Amino acid sequence: FAGPYHFLASMPLAGVHLVTNQADLRPVPSDLGMAIQPTTLMRDCPADLTVLFTPGGTSGTIAAARDPATLAFIKDRASRARFVTSVCTGSLILGAAGALKGRRATSHWAAVPLLKNFGAVPVRERVVRDGNVITGAGVSAGLDFGSALVAEIKGRPAAEAAVLMAEYDPQPPIPGGSLSTARPEIAELLSASLGPFVAEAATLRAI
């Protein structure tokens, strides 16, 4: 959520709606406890959006992907949005809403194989575009996704300015941020810890 939000909200004249599926605008805790302050309820969100963005998570992702009202909202707004997008496991919610059928898409590495359950074509890349559907991989790919989306909406110079403003010049001090570069024992450890989430997410299907 945070990386894409920075880039999208920083666009000149951008109006960003933080939509909650709850009954009121009380803060919504992330899976790590950071509170997100919604700005609108689903029923009050504009019908026509330039960008429909779905962030990811763990238990909240599963809950959203099983919530009929949330899926109906996403299906409706996706039918008219200029761009239908997600980062990390947010693509599972798009998939459950039927927005990824026949589309190339990505997700967090642990969830990429599950995209086929929604009729999508799983792709292991940082940012994947298929028509007006743009999906990003896990957490840090949200920065790649956000800057790429600014380029789509406002043009390359605006995206370059946004990247400089964010000082987005990655030089990771610790290698191993992908399955192809991680040590096998680390990958196995994380895969095991994410096993229960993946097993639960594997039961999701498109409406």
C-alpha positions as CSV (number, residue, x, y, z in Angstrom):
1,F,0.0,0.0,0.0
2,A,2.6,2.6,1.1
3,G,4.9,2.6,-1.9
4,P,2.1,2.9,-4.6
5,Y,0.3,5.4,-2.4
6,H,3.3,7.7,-2.3
7,F,3.6,7.8,-6.1
8,L,-0.1,8.1,-6.8
9,A,-0.9,10.7,-4.2
10,S,2.1,12.8,-5.3
11,M,0.8,13.3,-8.8
12,P,-0.3,16.9,-9.3
13,L,-4.1,17.3,-8.9
14,A,-4.5,13.6,-8.0
15,G,-7.5,12.7,-5.9
16,V,-7.0,9.5,-4.0
17,H,-9.8,7.6,-2.4
18,L,-8.9,5.2,0.4
19,V,-11.9,2.9,0.3
20,T,-12.9,0.7,3.2
21,N,-15.3,-2.3,3.1
22,Q,-16.2,-1.6,6.8
23,A,-19.3,0.1,8.0
24,D,-17.6,3.3,9.0
25,L,-14.3,5.2,8.5
26,R,-12.5,3.9,11.6
27,P,-8.8,3.2,10.9
28,V,-8.1,-0.2,9.4
29,P,-5.0,-2.0,10.8
30,S,-2.7,-3.7,8.3
31,D,-1.4,-7.3,8.9
32,L,1.6,-5.7,10.7
33,G,-0.5,-3.3,12.7
34,M,0.0,0.0,10.9
35,A,-3.4,1.8,10.8
36,I,-4.7,3.0,7.5
37,Q,-7.2,5.9,7.6
38,P,-10.0,5.4,5.0
39,T,-11.5,8.4,3.3
40,T,-14.6,6.8,1.9
41,L,-17.0,3.9,2.1
42,M,-17.5,1.6,-0.9
43,R,-21.0,3.0,-1.4
44,D,-19.7,6.6,-1.5
45,C,-16.7,5.9,-3.8
46,P,-17.0,7.5,-7.3
47,A,-18.4,5.1,-9.8
48,D,-15.8,6.0,-12.5
49,L,-12.1,5.8,-11.5
50,T,-9.0,6.4,-13.4
51,V,-7.2,3.7,-11.3
52,L,-8.6,0.9,-9.3
53,F,-5.8,-0.2,-7.0
54,T,-5.9,-3.2,-4.7
55,P,-3.1,-3.7,-2.2
56,G,-2.1,-7.0,-0.7
57,G,-1.6,-8.6,2.7
58,T,-2.3,-11.9,4.4
59,S,-5.4,-12.6,6.4
60,G,-7.1,-9.4,5.2
61,T,-6.5,-10.4,1.6
62,I,-8.3,-13.7,2.2
63,A,-11.2,-12.0,4.0
64,A,-11.6,-9.4,1.2
65,A,-11.4,-12.1,-1.5
66,R,-14.3,-13.9,0.2
67,D,-16.4,-10.9,0.9
68,P,-19.3,-10.6,-1.7
69,A,-19.7,-6.8,-1.2
70,T,-16.0,-6.2,-1.8
71,L,-15.9,-8.4,-4.9
72,A,-19.0,-6.8,-6.3
73,F,-17.4,-3.3,-5.7
74,I,-14.2,-4.3,-7.4
75,K,-16.0,-6.0,-10.3
76,D,-18.1,-2.9,-10.9
77,R,-15.3,-0.3,-10.7
78,A,-13.0,-2.5,-12.7
79,S,-15.5,-2.6,-15.6
80,R,-15.0,1.1,-16.1
81,A,-11.6,2.0,-14.7
82,R,-8.9,3.1,-17.1
83,F,-6.4,1.0,-15.2
84,V,-7.1,-2.1,-13.0
85,T,-4.2,-2.7,-10.7
86,S,-2.7,-4.4,-7.7
87,V,0.5,-5.0,-5.8
88,C,1.5,-8.2,-3.9
89,T,-1.4,-10.5,-3.0
90,G,-3.9,-7.8,-4.0
91,S,-4.0,-9.7,-7.3
92,L,-5.7,-12.5,-5.6
93,I,-8.6,-10.1,-4.8
94,L,-8.7,-8.9,-8.4
95,G,-8.7,-12.6,-9.5
96,A,-11.5,-13.5,-7.1
97,A,-13.5,-10.6,-8.6
98,G,-13.0,-12.0,-12.0
99,A,-10.8,-9.2,-13.2
100,L,-7.8,-11.3,-14.3
101,K,-9.4,-13.9,-16.6
102,G,-7.1,-14.4,-19.6
103,R,-4.7,-11.8,-18.3
104,R,-1.0,-12.0,-17.6
105,A,-0.5,-11.1,-14.0
106,T,1.9,-11.3,-11.1
107,S,1.8,-11.3,-7.3
108,H,4.0,-12.0,-4.3
109,W,6.3,-14.9,-5.2
110,A,4.5,-17.2,-2.8
111,A,1.1,-16.5,-4.5
112,V,2.1,-16.3,-8.2
113,P,1.2,-19.9,-9.0
114,L,-2.3,-19.4,-7.5
115,L,-3.2,-16.9,-10.2
116,K,-4.0,-19.7,-12.6
117,N,-7.0,-20.6,-10.3
118,F,-8.6,-17.3,-11.5
119,G,-8.0,-18.0,-15.2
120,A,-4.9,-15.7,-15.2
121,V,-1.5,-16.4,-16.7
122,P,1.0,-16.3,-13.9
123,V,4.2,-14.3,-14.6
124,R,7.2,-13.9,-12.3
125,E,8.2,-10.3,-13.0
126,R,8.3,-7.1,-10.9
127,V,5.6,-5.3,-12.9
128,V,3.3,-7.0,-15.5
129,R,1.0,-5.2,-17.8
130,D,-1.7,-6.8,-20.0
131,G,-3.9,-4.2,-21.6
132,N,-5.3,-2.0,-18.9
133,V,-4.4,-4.5,-16.1
134,I,-1.2,-3.7,-14.3
135,T,0.0,-5.9,-11.4
136,G,3.1,-5.7,-9.2
137,A,5.0,-8.3,-7.3
138,G,5.7,-8.3,-3.5
139,V,6.1,-5.3,-1.3
140,S,9.1,-3.5,-2.7
141,A,7.8,-4.0,-6.3
142,G,5.1,-1.5,-5.3
143,L,7.7,1.2,-5.9
144,D,8.4,-0.1,-9.4
145,F,4.7,-0.3,-10.0
146,G,3.9,3.1,-8.6
147,S,6.5,4.9,-10.7
148,A,5.5,2.9,-13.8
149,L,1.8,3.9,-13.3
150,V,2.8,7.6,-13.0
151,A,4.5,7.3,-16.3
152,E,1.3,5.8,-17.8
153,I,-0.9,8.6,-16.4
154,K,1.3,11.7,-16.4
155,G,4.1,10.8,-18.8
156,R,7.8,9.9,-18.5
157,P,9.1,13.3,-17.2
158,A,6.6,13.3,-14.4
159,A,7.6,9.7,-13.5
160,E,11.3,10.7,-13.5
161,A,10.5,13.6,-11.2
162,A,8.6,11.3,-8.9
163,V,11.4,8.8,-8.8
164,L,13.9,11.6,-7.9
165,M,11.6,13.1,-5.3
166,A,11.4,9.7,-3.7
167,E,15.1,9.2,-4.1
168,Y,14.3,5.8,-5.5
169,D,17.8,4.5,-6.3
170,P,17.8,1.0,-4.9
171,Q,21.1,-0.4,-3.7
172,P,20.0,-3.3,-1.4
173,P,22.6,-4.0,1.3
174,I,21.4,-7.6,1.6
175,P,21.1,-9.7,-1.6
176,G,18.5,-12.4,-1.9
177,G,15.3,-10.5,-2.6
178,S,14.0,-12.9,-5.1
179,L,13.6,-16.7,-5.3
180,S,16.4,-16.8,-7.9
181,T,18.9,-14.9,-5.7
182,A,17.9,-16.1,-2.2
183,R,19.9,-18.9,-0.5
184,P,17.9,-22.2,-0.7
185,E,17.6,-22.6,3.0
186,I,16.1,-19.1,3.4
187,A,13.7,-19.7,0.6
188,E,12.6,-23.0,2.2
189,L,12.2,-21.4,5.6
190,L,10.0,-18.6,4.3
191,S,8.0,-20.9,2.0
192,A,7.2,-23.1,5.0
193,S,6.1,-20.1,7.1
194,L,3.8,-18.9,4.4
195,G,2.4,-22.4,3.8
196,P,-0.8,-21.9,5.8
197,F,-1.6,-18.6,4.0
198,V,-0.9,-20.2,0.6
199,A,-3.1,-23.2,1.4
200,E,-5.9,-20.9,2.4
201,A,-5.5,-18.7,-0.6
202,A,-5.5,-21.8,-2.9
203,T,-9.2,-22.3,-2.0
204,L,-10.2,-19.0,-3.5
205,R,-11.9,-18.9,-6.9
206,A,-13.3,-16.2,-9.2
207,I,-16.9,-15.2,-8.8
